[in-house]
């Protein structure tokens, strides 16, 4: 890992081999992947179009893995938070399209890695929600959904599992 310069940058390191920004937070470190950073920048720009913000930020195109990308991510994230506080709008681009409308339901999925698992579909709070994999109906939370797009989704209805296909975005080989 290599440290980045001065000031706020002193609290961040780049791991170019793994493609991750590491930055200090109270009690430790947090990581943000280079590709995730750029993808979230796209989401934030889309969310902020037509709002009160200085639109010159929306035209910046930082390079992958540089401090400028991380800094733009942080600036846009803060502007999105302010827009949410001002209007109540949420940026829902990080939600899993195949799970929209299934919040609160028990599902069985086969993910893109051919792993099968069951979970309750949850949704995080805040201005940038994600779908959650909640282990049990009485759990208070869960981790972000991983392994998308899913090859198969089944929804529990009573004692039965019913196969569904959302948005026809299953790769070839998906089964019913």
ZADO-1210 file (C-alpha; in nm, 4 decimals, padded with zeros to 6 digits):
<atoms>
<atom x="00.0000" y="00.0000" z="00.0000" code="UNK" pos="1"/>
<atom x="00.1199" y="00.3503" z="-00.0654" code="UNK" pos="2"/>
<atom x="00.0220" y="00.6590" z="00.1349" code="UNK" pos="3"/>
<atom x="-00.1280" y="00.9524" z="-00.0512" code="UNK" pos="4"/>
<atom x="00.0316" y="01.2919" z="00.0093" code="UNK" pos="5"/>
<atom x="-00.0689" y="01.5348" z="00.2834" code="UNK" pos="6"/>
<atom x="-00.3683" y="01.6478" z="00.4899" code="UNK" pos="7"/>
<atom x="-00.6748" y="01.4279" z="00.4570" code="UNK" pos="8"/>
<atom x="-00.4771" y="01.2129" z="00.2156" code="UNK" pos="9"/>
<atom x="-00.2404" y="01.1143" z="00.4993" code="UNK" pos="10"/>
<atom x="-00.5286" y="00.9174" z="00.6477" code="UNK" pos="11"/>
<atom x="-00.5706" y="00.7092" z="00.3333" code="UNK" pos="12"/>
<atom x="-00.3672" y="00.4426" z="00.1607" code="UNK" pos="13"/>
<atom x="-00.3992" y="00.2834" z="-00.1813" code="UNK" pos="14"/>
<atom x="-00.3648" y="-00.0887" z="-00.2348" code="UNK" pos="15"/>
<atom x="-00.3123" y="-00.0991" z="-00.6095" code="UNK" pos="16"/>
<atom x="-00.2711" y="-00.4780" z="-00.6177" code="UNK" pos="17"/>
<atom x="-00.6180" y="-00.5331" z="-00.4696" code="UNK" pos="18"/>
<atom x="-00.7647" y="-00.2108" z="-00.6117" code="UNK" pos="19"/>
<atom x="-00.8814" y="-00.0685" z="-00.2783" code="UNK" pos="20"/>
<atom x="-00.8702" y="00.2665" z="-00.1012" code="UNK" pos="21"/>
<atom x="-00.8187" y="00.2226" z="00.2753" code="UNK" pos="22"/>
<atom x="-00.9067" y="00.5169" z="00.4960" code="UNK" pos="23"/>
<atom x="-00.9159" y="00.5813" z="00.8679" code="UNK" pos="24"/>
<atom x="-01.2467" y="00.5859" z="01.0522" code="UNK" pos="25"/>
<atom x="-01.3070" y="00.5971" z="01.4278" code="UNK" pos="26"/>
<atom x="-01.1900" y="00.2622" z="01.5631" code="UNK" pos="27"/>
<atom x="-01.0058" y="00.1384" z="01.2541" code="UNK" pos="28"/>
<atom x="-01.0056" y="00.1410" z="00.8772" code="UNK" pos="29"/>
<atom x="-01.2651" y="00.1111" z="00.6024" code="UNK" pos="30"/>
<atom x="-01.2141" y="00.0018" z="00.2417" code="UNK" pos="31"/>
<atom x="-01.3623" y="00.1131" z="-00.0884" code="UNK" pos="32"/>
<atom x="-01.2816" y="-00.0717" z="-00.4109" code="UNK" pos="33"/>
<atom x="-01.1644" y="00.1344" z="-00.7067" code="UNK" pos="34"/>
<atom x="-01.4398" y="-00.0044" z="-00.9321" code="UNK" pos="35"/>
<atom x="-01.7099" y="00.0382" z="-00.6666" code="UNK" pos="36"/>
<atom x="-01.5942" y="00.3975" z="-00.6197" code="UNK" pos="37"/>
<atom x="-01.6405" y="00.4756" z="-00.9905" code="UNK" pos="38"/>
<atom x="-01.9765" y="00.2948" z="-01.0072" code="UNK" pos="39"/>
<atom x="-02.1080" y="00.4864" z="-00.7068" code="UNK" pos="40"/>
<atom x="-01.9874" y="00.8143" z="-00.8598" code="UNK" pos="41"/>
<atom x="-02.2128" y="00.7350" z="-01.1600" code="UNK" pos="42"/>
<atom x="-02.5079" y="00.6690" z="-00.9262" code="UNK" pos="43"/>
<atom x="-02.4458" y="00.9901" z="-00.7323" code="UNK" pos="44"/>
<atom x="-02.4190" y="01.2008" z="-01.0498" code="UNK" pos="45"/>
<atom x="-02.7474" y="01.0612" z="-01.1803" code="UNK" pos="46"/>
<atom x="-02.9164" y="01.1292" z="-00.8458" code="UNK" pos="47"/>
<atom x="-02.7922" y="01.4895" z="-00.8374" code="UNK" pos="48"/>
<atom x="-02.8907" y="01.5860" z="-01.1939" code="UNK" pos="49"/>
<atom x="-03.1400" y="01.8734" z="-01.1907" code="UNK" pos="50"/>
<atom x="-03.0759" y="01.9650" z="-00.8275" code="UNK" pos="51"/>
<atom x="-02.9408" y="02.2780" z="-00.6625" code="UNK" pos="52"/>
<atom x="-02.5759" y="02.1657" z="-00.6603" code="UNK" pos="53"/>
<atom x="-02.2832" y="02.3044" z="-00.8564" code="UNK" pos="54"/>
<atom x="-02.3108" y="02.0929" z="-01.1703" code="UNK" pos="55"/>
<atom x="-01.9428" y="02.1359" z="-01.2597" code="UNK" pos="56"/>
<atom x="-01.8779" y="01.8379" z="-01.0268" code="UNK" pos="57"/>
<atom x="-02.0984" y="01.6212" z="-01.2469" code="UNK" pos="58"/>
<atom x="-01.8648" y="01.6664" z="-01.5448" code="UNK" pos="59"/>
<atom x="-01.5495" y="01.5519" z="-01.3674" code="UNK" pos="60"/>
<atom x="-01.4167" y="01.2157" z="-01.4864" code="UNK" pos="61"/>
<atom x="-01.1503" y="01.0985" z="-01.2430" code="UNK" pos="62"/>
<atom x="-00.9110" y="00.8161" z="-01.3243" code="UNK" pos="63"/>
<atom x="-00.9538" y="00.4781" z="-01.1572" code="UNK" pos="64"/>
<atom x="-00.7439" y="00.4397" z="-00.8437" code="UNK" pos="65"/>
<atom x="-00.6400" y="00.8018" z="-00.7948" code="UNK" pos="66"/>
<atom x="-00.7018" y="01.0325" z="-00.5030" code="UNK" pos="67"/>
<atom x="-00.9192" y="01.2550" z="-00.7273" code="UNK" pos="68"/>
<atom x="-01.1712" y="00.9705" z="-00.7709" code="UNK" pos="69"/>
<atom x="-01.1927" y="00.9108" z="-00.3962" code="UNK" pos="70"/>
<atom x="-01.2244" y="01.2843" z="-00.3264" code="UNK" pos="71"/>
<atom x="-01.5016" y="01.3241" z="-00.5879" code="UNK" pos="72"/>
<atom x="-01.6796" y="01.0212" z="-00.4369" code="UNK" pos="73"/>
<atom x="-01.6697" y="01.1855" z="-00.0946" code="UNK" pos="74"/>
<atom x="-01.7877" y="01.5248" z="-00.2257" code="UNK" pos="75"/>
<atom x="-02.0785" y="01.3776" z="-00.4240" code="UNK" pos="76"/>
<atom x="-02.1746" y="01.1486" z="-00.1365" code="UNK" pos="77"/>
<atom x="-02.2029" y="01.4468" z="00.0949" code="UNK" pos="78"/>
<atom x="-02.4103" y="01.6400" z="-00.1609" code="UNK" pos="79"/>
<atom x="-02.6437" y="01.3399" z="-00.1999" code="UNK" pos="80"/>
<atom x="-02.6843" y="01.3242" z="00.1774" code="UNK" pos="81"/>
<atom x="-02.7744" y="01.6937" z="00.1834" code="UNK" pos="82"/>
<atom x="-03.0217" y="01.6492" z="-00.1039" code="UNK" pos="83"/>
<atom x="-03.1852" y="01.3633" z="00.0855" code="UNK" pos="84"/>
<atom x="-03.2057" y="01.5745" z="00.4006" code="UNK" pos="85"/>
<atom x="-03.3571" y="01.8615" z="00.2024" code="UNK" pos="86"/>
<atom x="-03.6099" y="01.6610" z="-00.0017" code="UNK" pos="87"/>
<atom x="-03.6380" y="01.3095" z="00.1440" code="UNK" pos="88"/>
<atom x="-03.5377" y="01.1594" z="-00.1939" code="UNK" pos="89"/>
<atom x="-03.3266" y="00.8429" z="-00.1883" code="UNK" pos="90"/>
<atom x="-03.0750" y="00.7218" z="-00.4459" code="UNK" pos="91"/>
<atom x="-03.1965" y="00.3678" z="-00.5104" code="UNK" pos="92"/>
<atom x="-02.9424" y="00.2723" z="-00.7786" code="UNK" pos="93"/>
<atom x="-02.7610" y="00.0312" z="-00.5438" code="UNK" pos="94"/>
<atom x="-03.0723" y="-00.1838" z="-00.4928" code="UNK" pos="95"/>
<atom x="-03.0647" y="-00.5253" z="-00.6619" code="UNK" pos="96"/>
<atom x="-03.3105" y="-00.5005" z="-00.9555" code="UNK" pos="97"/>
<atom x="-03.4095" y="-00.8687" z="-00.9266" code="UNK" pos="98"/>
<atom x="-03.5162" y="-00.8209" z="-00.5644" code="UNK" pos="99"/>
<atom x="-03.7205" y="-00.5017" z="-00.5976" code="UNK" pos="100"/>
<atom x="-04.0681" y="-00.5681" z="-00.4635" code="UNK" pos="101"/>
<atom x="-03.9563" y="-00.8762" z="-00.2689" code="UNK" pos="102"/>
<atom x="-03.8646" y="-00.6894" z="00.0495" code="UNK" pos="103"/>
<atom x="-03.9900" y="-00.8807" z="00.3547" code="UNK" pos="104"/>
<atom x="-04.0167" y="-01.2089" z="00.1628" code="UNK" pos="105"/>
<atom x="-03.8197" y="-01.5308" z="00.2107" code="UNK" pos="106"/>
<atom x="-03.6213" y="-01.6243" z="-00.1021" code="UNK" pos="107"/>
<atom x="-03.3943" y="-01.8999" z="-00.2227" code="UNK" pos="108"/>
<atom x="-03.1398" y="-01.7924" z="-00.4822" code="UNK" pos="109"/>
<atom x="-02.8753" y="-01.9485" z="-00.6984" code="UNK" pos="110"/>
<atom x="-02.6191" y="-01.6764" z="-00.7507" code="UNK" pos="111"/>
<atom x="-02.3826" y="-01.6120" z="-01.0405" code="UNK" pos="112"/>
<atom x="-02.1257" y="-01.8392" z="-00.8701" code="UNK" pos="113"/>
<atom x="-02.3795" y="-02.1278" z="-00.8568" code="UNK" pos="114"/>
<atom x="-02.4080" y="-02.0968" z="-00.4780" code="UNK" pos="115"/>
<atom x="-02.7543" y="-02.1668" z="-00.3344" code="UNK" pos="116"/>
<atom x="-02.8734" y="-01.9815" z="-00.0264" code="UNK" pos="117"/>
<atom x="-03.1915" y="-01.8711" z="00.1486" code="UNK" pos="118"/>
<atom x="-03.2589" y="-01.5405" z="00.3194" code="UNK" pos="119"/>
<atom x="-03.5218" y="-01.2819" z="00.3969" code="UNK" pos="120"/>
<atom x="-03.4954" y="-00.9800" z="00.1654" code="UNK" pos="121"/>
<atom x="-03.4305" y="-00.6662" z="00.3674" code="UNK" pos="122"/>
<atom x="-03.3551" y="-00.3085" z="00.2696" code="UNK" pos="123"/>
<atom x="-03.1170" y="-00.0736" z="00.4463" code="UNK" pos="124"/>
<atom x="-03.2150" y="00.2727" z="00.5579" code="UNK" pos="125"/>
<atom x="-03.0580" y="00.6044" z="00.4643" code="UNK" pos="126"/>
<atom x="-03.0223" y="00.7983" z="00.1432" code="UNK" pos="127"/>
<atom x="-02.8373" y="00.5181" z="-00.0462" code="UNK" pos="128"/>
<atom x="-03.0148" y="00.1918" z="00.0398" code="UNK" pos="129"/>
<atom x="-02.9053" y="-00.1589" z="-00.0561" code="UNK" pos="130"/>
<atom x="-03.0845" y="-00.4910" z="-00.0332" code="UNK" pos="131"/>
<atom x="-02.9846" y="-00.7059" z="00.2630" code="UNK" pos="132"/>
<atom x="-02.9598" y="-01.0812" z="00.3152" code="UNK" pos="133"/>
<atom x="-03.1350" y="-01.1287" z="00.6496" code="UNK" pos="134"/>
<atom x="-03.0731" y="-01.4730" z="00.8000" code="UNK" pos="135"/>
<atom x="-03.3893" y="-01.5135" z="01.0125" code="UNK" pos="136"/>
<atom x="-03.7230" y="-01.3394" z="01.0393" code="UNK" pos="137"/>
<atom x="-03.6297" y="-01.2134" z="01.3866" code="UNK" pos="138"/>
<atom x="-03.2842" y="-01.0836" z="01.2839" code="UNK" pos="139"/>
<atom x="-03.2256" y="-00.7111" z="01.3172" code="UNK" pos="140"/>
<atom x="-03.0192" y="-00.6788" z="00.9990" code="UNK" pos="141"/>
<atom x="-02.7901" y="-00.8516" z="00.7563" code="UNK" pos="142"/>
<atom x="-02.5136" y="-00.8092" z="00.5027" code="UNK" pos="143"/>
<atom x="-02.5459" y="-00.6601" z="00.1572" code="UNK" pos="144"/>
<atom x="-02.6741" y="-00.8915" z="-00.1148" code="UNK" pos="145"/>
<atom x="-02.3878" y="-01.0487" z="-00.3101" code="UNK" pos="146"/>
<atom x="-02.3473" y="-01.2732" z="-00.6140" code="UNK" pos="147"/>
<atom x="-02.5803" y="-01.0921" z="-00.8518" code="UNK" pos="148"/>
<atom x="-02.7247" y="-01.1285" z="-01.1045" code="UNK" pos="149"/>
<atom x="-02.9001" y="-01.4373" z="-00.9751" code="UNK" pos="150"/>
<atom x="-02.9502" y="-01.7374" z="-01.2014" code="UNK" pos="151"/>
<atom x="-03.2623" y="-01.8394" z="-01.0145" code="UNK" pos="152"/>
<atom x="-03.4924" y="-01.6941" z="-00.7498" code="UNK" pos="153"/>
<atom x="-03.7635" y="-01.8815" z="-00.5638" code="UNK" pos="154"/>
<atom x="-04.0056" y="-01.7119" z="-00.3253" code="UNK" pos="155"/>
<atom x="-04.1577" y="-01.8959" z="-00.0304" code="UNK" pos="156"/>
<atom x="-04.5374" y="-01.8957" z="-00.0433" code="UNK" pos="157"/>
<atom x="-04.6786" y="-02.0846" z="00.2527" code="UNK" pos="158"/>
<atom x="-04.4949" y="-02.4180" z="00.2527" code="UNK" pos="159"/>
<atom x="-04.4076" y="-02.4047" z="-00.1171" code="UNK" pos="160"/>
<atom x="-04.1249" y="-02.2411" z="-00.3116" code="UNK" pos="161"/>
<atom x="-04.2335" y="-02.0710" z="-00.6366" code="UNK" pos="162"/>
<atom x="-03.9702" y="-01.9932" z="-00.9014" code="UNK" pos="163"/>
<atom x="-03.9808" y="-01.6380" z="-01.0331" code="UNK" pos="164"/>
<atom x="-03.7736" y="-01.4499" z="-01.2845" code="UNK" pos="165"/>
<atom x="-03.7348" y="-01.0751" z="-01.2421" code="UNK" pos="166"/>
<atom x="-03.6716" y="-00.8554" z="-01.5447" code="UNK" pos="167"/>
<atom x="-03.5516" y="-01.1517" z="-01.7535" code="UNK" pos="168"/>
<atom x="-03.1891" y="-01.0771" z="-01.6676" code="UNK" pos="169"/>
<atom x="-03.0880" y="-01.4326" z="-01.5902" code="UNK" pos="170"/>
<atom x="-02.7890" y="-01.5621" z="-01.7856" code="UNK" pos="171"/>
<atom x="-02.8263" y="-01.8697" z="-02.0037" code="UNK" pos="172"/>
<atom x="-02.8506" y="-02.1841" z="-01.7984" code="UNK" pos="173"/>
<atom x="-03.0912" y="-02.0410" z="-01.5398" code="UNK" pos="174"/>
<atom x="-03.3549" y="-02.2924" z="-01.4353" code="UNK" pos="175"/>
<atom x="-03.7115" y="-02.2782" z="-01.3078" code="UNK" pos="176"/>
</atoms>
